[in-house]
Amino acid sequence: MSQTKIPGISAHKRPLATAERSRIPAKRSHVLEDVTNTTAFPAYRRHNKPKATSMSSTEVADPNTRLMNRYYYGDPGVIEEVKKRERKIARDIQHFRKSIAEIETETKLIRERSLPDLNYEISKKRVLCGELRKDLIQLTADLDEKTNESHNVQSNWELEVQHLRLEQQIAVQETQNKLNKELGEVKAQWETKLREMENYRPSFEDLQELEGLKVEKQQHEKELRALTIKNEEACRLRNQELDEKLEHILFSKKEPLEDLKCKNDVVRREKSNVESQTEAVKLKIAQHNERGAELARQISHIHQLVNECITSSSPLKDAKIKADADYLETKSITDAIQMEALKVEAKYNAEFNKMEKEQVRRRTMENAIDELKGKIRCFAYVGDTAPNSLEVDFSQKSISLKDSEPCFFNRILPCKLISEEDLVKQECQAFFDMCLEKRLNFNIISLPTPKQSFIRDSALTYLLKSGRYQLKTQYVALSEAAVSSDLFQKGESEPDTEIQLTIKTDAIEMNSATVEMKTAEDIKADFKGLQTQVGCDKIGIVKAEVWDDNEKCCDSYYLEINDMETIQRMSNLFCTDHGTGTPISIILQTLMSKTKSLVLFNLIDDCASTTGTILNAARRISQIDAPRTYVASEKSR
């Protein structure tokens, strides 16, 4: 009863009255009307309407009036009914609020996920349509010009063909006339000769002589064929006989000749060996003679030295005995010191191992703190050649130029103490392990440094360190002013092939070449010589899909940003709506807002303007909210 809007039951009961007698204001009457779904005091309202008569005391009040009077005088049944209606209205209001919240959630998801992809695709297609429209206009003009040229060529060709056809017809007609004339003349000559041959009749004697000559010719031809066959047979037999004799002679002479050759070779080798041995023996004899004379001189000299040593060895023996005693005493002291050193070393190793464990625990705790802050991780890598005006406060984790506000980082790492490999293996270890364990997509954005390749190779090598994971890697160079390129293509296609990127919920897909890497040697071999192809006006993106056996674990990205213009745009990256900027801005927004990000600011250059731009970008990026872990983990599951 304490939280309800309905007044409590009063012990004082007032008589049944109208709205005029109770003097209840109209505004309160309307409030009760909304709560009870009834019309309060209809008689009072009818009384206020024009041409209406007031209800007499003898008339019976309508049900709504009686209900309100009972509620007003504290009827428990009426009060319970009003409470039920109030609770029903509250449930309906709660239901409507949930529906509105769900609609707002779906609208936000559509605005964050679908609209950027559609805007990106529309912008790309709008640019492509403009280029295609220009190409179509140019091709139409070229086609019209070629059509006119083809019409002219066709008309010229038809005229030339008609002219050639007429010339050919005239030439054919002249040739045909000439041939007909020659054919008539030859035909007349042969007809004359044919008539003469038909009129010629040989005599009987000539016919008999001709028959005899034919018979004689046939006999001579038979004899010639017989002689030819006989001659060929004789030649064949003779050749066969000569071949057999030649083979027999060669076979009989071959073995003695081979024996003589072998004997001659053996004798020559023996002779050469004997001559070489003879020369060697002569040389050795001369050397031994010289050596003997030299040894004799040395022996005499050694005898002289031995005699001198014997005379001088007596004081040395005393010194040796004393030195042995000193050595034994020194050795005992050294052994004691060595034992103490071993104990100290064991203690140091234990303390060092404990320190290493604490360092790992510290990095894990710092990573957990960074995760709880909910902001993008910003690491500063400070070099020796930084500007003199740069002030670094390692205790407060802040960096500032003179007369400027300090910029705070999650880590400040001096390159004098930490190499690029240790930067990844030690300081980024907890970040990598968290993303791999929870299967979260993550990225590393490295701002200008001449050692991009060392940091990139160290990061990829760390992902392969356990031998558990495999990487499917893509490497592209993107630019808004120049042509983008696929650095793993290696001449397999045209160099100006457009790189197609598809922006997903928390990932970016590229239609570039994919290289599978299993060992650190694969990383060195595949990335050899590719650093110079990125240049200062492009952004290098390395996408590595991490696979655990045949199951995809997550996507990792390494971004190489070398131009200051992109760094300046990163300062205002989230000042505009997601999906309304340039393609590179959309890619950076997607990676920094949908995946776990670690931005490495390399403060190695000694230029104060460059350092100021980098610090300004770090100041803005460190305030950007990072995606929550539980959202990504639910997606991965």
Secondary structure, DSSP 8 states (H G I E B T S, - for coil): --S-SS----SS------HHHHT--HHHHHHHHHHHTS-S-HHHHHHHSTT-----TTS---HHHHHHHHHHTT-HHHHHHHHHHHHHHHHHHHHHHHHHHHHHHHHHHIIIIIHHHHHHHHHHHHHHHHHHHHHHHHHHHHHHHHHHHHHHHHHHHHHHHHHHHHHHHHHHHHHHHHHHHHHHHHHHHHHHHHHHHHH----HHHHHHHHHHHHHHHHHHHHHHHHHHHHHHHHHHHHHHHHHHHHHHHHHHHHHHHHHHHHHHHHHHHHHHHHHHHHHHHHHHHHHHHHHHHHHHHHHHHHHHHHHHHHHHHHHHHHHHHHHHHHHHHHHHHHHHHHHHHHHHHHHHHHHHHHHHHHHHHHHHHHHHHHHHTB-EEEEEE-TT--TTEEEETTTTEEEETTS--EE-SEEEETTTS-HHHIIIIISHHHHHHHHHTT--EEEEE-S-TTHHHHHHHHHHHHTTTSSEEEEEEEEEE-SSS--EETT-TTSS-TT----EEE-SS-EEE-S--EEE-SHHHHHHHTTT-HHHH-SSSEEEEEEEEEETTEEEEEEEEEEE--HHHHHHHHTTTSS-TTSS-HHHHHHHHHHHHSEEEEEEEE----HHHHHHHHHHHHHHTTSB---HHHHHHHH-
